[in-house]
Amino acid sequence: MDSILSIKRKKDSSLAMLLEAKKREYEIFYMETKDLFLLNNEVYSIVKKLKHINEKTNNWFKFEKEITINLEYLNVILMRKDPPFNNEYLYHTYILEKLEKKGILIINNPKSLRNFNEKLFPIEFPNIIPETIVTKNIKILHKFYKKNNDVILKPLNLMGGKYIFRIKKNDKNLNVILETITKFGTRSCIMQKYVNDIKYGDKRVFIINGNPIKYFLFRVPKKEENRGNLSTGGLGKIGEITKKEKKIINIVSPILKKHGLLIAGLDIIGNYLIEINITSPTCIREIERLVPGFSITKKIFDMIEEKIQKSRKNHIIK
């Protein structure tokens, strides 16, 4: 994961998972990607065992001393590194894939993390996405924009609403926006027809091992915003899955399960699938806070334990 010091305790899904693991008396080993290394085809990491996790205190966690372990020792590895998805991230998936091939449960599957970009993945389902183009060619983007008049433009490797632009008809900033996002035609981006239903909010729907979570988070943009991301000031509300969401879920969830993408967050606006978040999907804590007594993390760890028991019966869950 990213540095534990950067955790926002009120909203971080990785912390929600740590708390559930502690509740179940797991041994919890913390590592960052810089600690991972490959030696003679064996995967190791510098790790620190986490103890004393208590989110209600200022000194909310403690580490035991740093050690180096062969990661085959572990029952499950949760890959919770936030984007950007760059070459370094790519290298880490190759290293973790070696463990996955030896039967270690990696969530999410490293090969699938590498193969499916969160913003490009929805294009696999053309009947349930807005009209979309991916390119770095500014002339082609101009043509798409003129056809649709109102579009959303964003980079392919970021998260949290960063560098997302809405470009309306006759926008005089069009050229500078295209030049900025594409780095003057050298970096690919995605442009989509604007979906007006965003004014009602976008929906974060969680899929755990191919099964949808009953409740989703409606992220409603501020009046002056086009983005519903909570990090940009969006308001979180609870919704319950209807036939509209089920139509999309039924198409996407079998593919997620097939490729070992066991924790995923679908972003849906109106009748359209917008993104499939598979690196470190968030909003777990917001849903659990708004629906007292309901636990997504319990469902995640029930799934983890079931898979460990099936695949590695000779290992003991601490």
C-alpha positions in Angstrom: 0.0 0.0 0.0 1.0 3.6 0.0 2.5 5.0 3.1 0.3 4.3 6.2 1.1 7.9 7.3 -1.0 9.2 4.3 -4.1 7.4 5.4 -7.2 9.5 5.9 -8.8 7.6 8.8 -12.3 8.8 8.1 -12.5 7.5 4.5 -9.6 5.1 3.7 -10.8 1.7 2.6 -7.4 0.1 3.3 -7.9 1.1 6.9 -11.3 -0.5 7.0 -9.6 -3.7 5.8 -6.9 -3.4 8.4 -9.5 -3.1 11.2 -11.4 -6.1 10.0 -8.1 -8.2 9.8 -7.3 -7.1 13.3 -10.8 -8.1 14.5 -10.1 -11.6 13.1 -6.7 -11.7 14.8 -4.7 -12.0 11.6 -1.0 -11.4 11.5 -0.8 -8.2 9.5 2.4 -7.5 7.6 2.7 -3.9 6.2 4.8 -3.2 3.1 5.2 -0.5 0.5 6.1 -1.2 -3.1 9.7 0.1 -2.5 10.1 -2.8 0.0 9.4 -5.5 -2.6 12.2 -7.4 -4.3 12.9 -10.4 -6.5 16.0 -12.6 -5.7 16.8 -15.7 -7.7 13.2 -16.0 -8.7 11.9 -15.8 -5.1 9.8 -12.9 -4.0 10.8 -11.1 -0.8 9.8 -7.9 1.0 11.0 -5.8 3.9 7.9 -5.8 6.2 6.8 -4.5 9.5 4.2 -6.4 11.6 1.3 -4.1 12.5 -0.1 -4.2 15.9 -2.2 -1.9 18.2 -4.5 -0.6 15.4 -7.0 1.7 17.0 -8.4 4.4 14.8 -9.8 6.4 17.7 -6.4 7.3 19.1 -3.8 9.7 17.8 -1.1 7.1 17.8 -3.4 4.7 16.1 -0.9 2.0 15.0 2.4 0.6 16.1 5.0 -1.5 14.2 7.2 -4.3 15.4 10.7 -4.2 14.2 11.5 -4.4 10.5 12.2 -7.8 9.0 12.6 -9.4 5.6 10.4 -12.4 4.6 9.8 -14.6 1.7 6.2 -13.7 0.7 5.3 -17.3 0.1 4.9 -17.3 3.9 1.7 -15.3 3.6 -1.8 -16.6 3.1 -3.1 -13.5 1.2 -1.6 -10.3 -0.2 -3.8 -7.3 -0.7 -2.4 -5.0 -3.4 -3.7 -1.5 -2.4 -1.4 0.8 -4.2 -3.2 3.9 -5.5 -2.7 5.1 -9.1 -0.9 6.6 -11.0 -0.5 3.3 -13.0 3.0 3.8 -14.3 6.0 1.6 -15.3 6.8 1.0 -11.6 3.3 -0.3 -10.9 3.7 -2.5 -13.9 6.9 -4.0 -12.6 5.3 -4.8 -9.3 2.5 -6.8 -11.0 5.2 -8.9 -12.7 6.8 -9.7 -9.4 3.5 -10.4 -7.6 2.4 -12.6 -10.5 5.2 -15.0 -9.6 3.6 -15.5 -6.2 0.2 -15.9 -7.7 1.5 -18.7 -10.0 2.7 -20.5 -6.8 -0.8 -20.4 -5.3 -0.7 -17.4 -3.1 -3.9 -15.5 -3.1 -3.3 -12.0 -4.5 -6.1 -9.4 -4.4 -6.5 -8.2 -7.1 -4.9 -10.7 -9.5 -1.7 -8.9 -10.6 -1.9 -10.1 -14.3 -5.4 -8.6 -14.5 -4.4 -5.4 -12.8 -1.8 -5.1 -15.6 -4.1 -6.1 -18.4 -7.2 -3.9 -17.5 -6.8 -0.2 -17.3 -9.6 1.3 -15.1 -10.7 3.8 -17.7 -10.2 1.6 -20.7 -11.8 -1.6 -19.2 -15.4 -0.3 -19.8 -14.8 -0.2 -23.5 -15.0 -4.0 -23.4 -18.8 -3.4 -22.9 -19.7 -1.0 -25.8 -23.4 -1.3 -25.3 -23.4 0.2 -21.8 -20.9 3.1 -22.1 -21.3 6.6 -23.5 -19.8 7.3 -26.9 -16.1 7.1 -26.3 -12.8 7.7 -28.1 -9.2 7.1 -26.9 -6.3 8.8 -28.7 -3.5 11.3 -28.4 -4.2 12.8 -31.8 -5.6 16.3 -31.3 -7.3 16.5 -34.7 -9.2 13.3 -34.0 -10.3 14.7 -30.6 -11.4 17.9 -32.3 -13.6 15.9 -34.6 -15.2 13.9 -31.8 -15.8 17.1 -29.9 -17.5 18.8 -32.8 -19.8 15.8 -33.3 -20.9 15.7 -29.6 -20.5 19.4 -28.6 -20.4 18.5 -24.9 -17.7 16.1 -23.7 -15.6 14.9 -20.8 -11.9 14.6 -21.2 -9.5 12.8 -18.8 -6.1 11.1 -18.6 -5.9 7.3 -18.5 -3.7 6.8 -15.4 -5.0 9.0 -12.6 -7.7 8.9 -9.9 -9.8 11.0 -7.6 -11.2 13.3 -10.3 -7.7 14.7 -11.2 -7.5 16.5 -14.5 -11.0 15.8 -15.6 -12.4 18.5 -17.9 -15.9 19.1 -19.2 -15.7 20.9 -22.6 -19.0 22.5 -23.7 -19.9 23.8 -27.1 -17.8 26.7 -28.4 -15.4 26.5 -25.5 -12.5 28.8 -26.2 -10.3 26.9 -23.9 -10.6 23.7 -26.1 -7.1 23.9 -27.6 -5.2 24.6 -24.4 -7.1 21.8 -22.6 -6.3 19.3 -25.4 -2.7 20.4 -25.5 -2.4 20.0 -21.7 -4.0 16.6 -21.4 -2.3 15.1 -24.4 1.0 16.9 -23.7 0.9 18.3 -27.2 -0.2 15.1 -28.8 2.2 12.7 -27.0 0.0 11.2 -24.3 -3.2 9.3 -24.9 -6.4 10.3 -23.1 -10.1 9.4 -23.1 -12.9 11.6 -24.3 -16.6 10.7 -23.8 -19.9 12.2 -24.6 -21.1 14.1 -21.5 -23.8 12.3 -19.6 -26.3 14.8 -18.2 -27.4 12.4 -15.4 -24.2 13.3 -13.5 -26.1 16.2 -12.0 -28.0 13.6 -9.9 -24.7 11.9 -8.9 -22.5 9.0 -10.0 -22.9 5.6 -8.3 -20.0 3.6 -6.8 -21.2 0.0 -6.8 -19.0 -2.6 -5.2 -18.6 -6.1 -6.6 -17.0 -8.7 -4.3 -16.0 -12.0 -6.0 -18.6 -11.3 -8.8 -21.4 -10.5 -6.3 -22.8 -7.0 -6.0 -23.1 -5.2 -2.6 -26.7 -4.3 -1.9 -26.0 -0.6 -1.2 -24.1 1.8 -3.4 -22.8 5.3 -2.8 -24.3 8.1 -4.7 -21.7 10.8 -5.1 -23.5 14.1 -5.9 -21.4 16.9 -7.4 -21.4 20.4 -5.9 -23.4 22.9 -8.0 -20.3 24.4 -9.5 -18.7 21.0 -10.2 -19.0 18.3 -12.9 -17.2 15.7 -10.7 -18.9 13.7 -8.0 -15.7 12.4 -6.4 -15.8 12.9 -2.7 -12.2 14.2 -2.9 -13.5 17.2 -4.9 -16.4 17.9 -2.5 -19.1 15.6 -3.7 -21.8 14.7 -1.3 -22.2 11.0 -0.4 -25.7 9.5 -0.2 -26.8 5.8 0.0 -28.8 4.1 -2.8 -30.0 0.5 -3.2 -29.4 -1.5 -6.4 -32.3 -1.4 -8.8 -33.0 -3.1 -12.2 -31.0 -0.2 -13.9 -27.8 -1.1 -12.0 -28.4 -4.9 -12.2 -28.4 -4.7 -16.0 -24.9 -3.4 -16.0 -23.7 -5.6 -13.1 -25.0 -8.8 -14.8 -22.8 -7.9 -17.9 -19.7 -6.9 -16.0 -19.4 -9.1 -12.9 -18.8 -12.5 -14.5 -15.8 -11.0 -16.4 -14.4 -9.5 -13.1 -14.7 -12.9 -11.4 -13.2 -14.8 -14.3 -10.1 -12.6 -14.2 -9.6 -12.7 -10.4 -10.7 -9.1 -9.9 -12.3 -10.0 -6.6 -12.7 -6.4 -5.3 -14.0 -3.9 -7.8 -15.9 -0.6 -7.8 -18.1 0.2 -10.8 -18.8 3.9 -11.5 -22.2 4.3 -13.1 -23.9 7.5 -14.3 -27.5 7.1 -15.4 -27.6 4.0 -17.6 -23.9 4.1 -18.4 -20.8 2.4 -17.1 -18.0 5.0 -16.8 -15.1 3.3 -14.9 -14.2 0.0 -13.3 -12.0 0.6 -10.3 -9.7 -2.4 -9.6 -6.5 -1.0 -8.1 -7.7 0.4 -4.7 -11.4 1.1 -4.9 -12.6 3.4 -2.1 -15.9 4.5 -0.6 -16.2 1.4 1.7 -16.1 3.5 4.9 -18.7 5.9 3.6 -21.2 3.2 2.9 -20.6 1.4 6.2 -21.0 4.7 8.0 -24.3 5.5 6.2 -25.7 2.0 6.8 -25.1 1.2 10.4 -24.5 -2.5 11.0 -23.7 -3.2 7.4 -20.1 -4.4 6.7 -18.5 -4.6 3.3 -15.2 -5.5 4.9 -16.8 -8.5 6.6 -18.0 -9.8 3.1 -14.5 -9.2 1.8 -12.7 -11.2 4.5 -15.4 -14.0 4.5 -14.5 -14.3 0.8 -10.8 -14.3 1.5 -11.0 -17.0 4.1 -13.2 -19.2 1.8 -10.7 -18.9 -1.0 -7.7 -19.6 1.3 -9.4 -22.7 2.6 -10.1 -24.0 -0.9 -6.7 -23.3 -2.3 -4.2 -23.8 0.5 -5.8 -26.1 3.1 -2.3 -26.9 4.5 -1.8 -23.3 5.6 -3.2 -22.2 8.9 -5.0 -18.8 9.1 -3.6 -17.0 12.2 
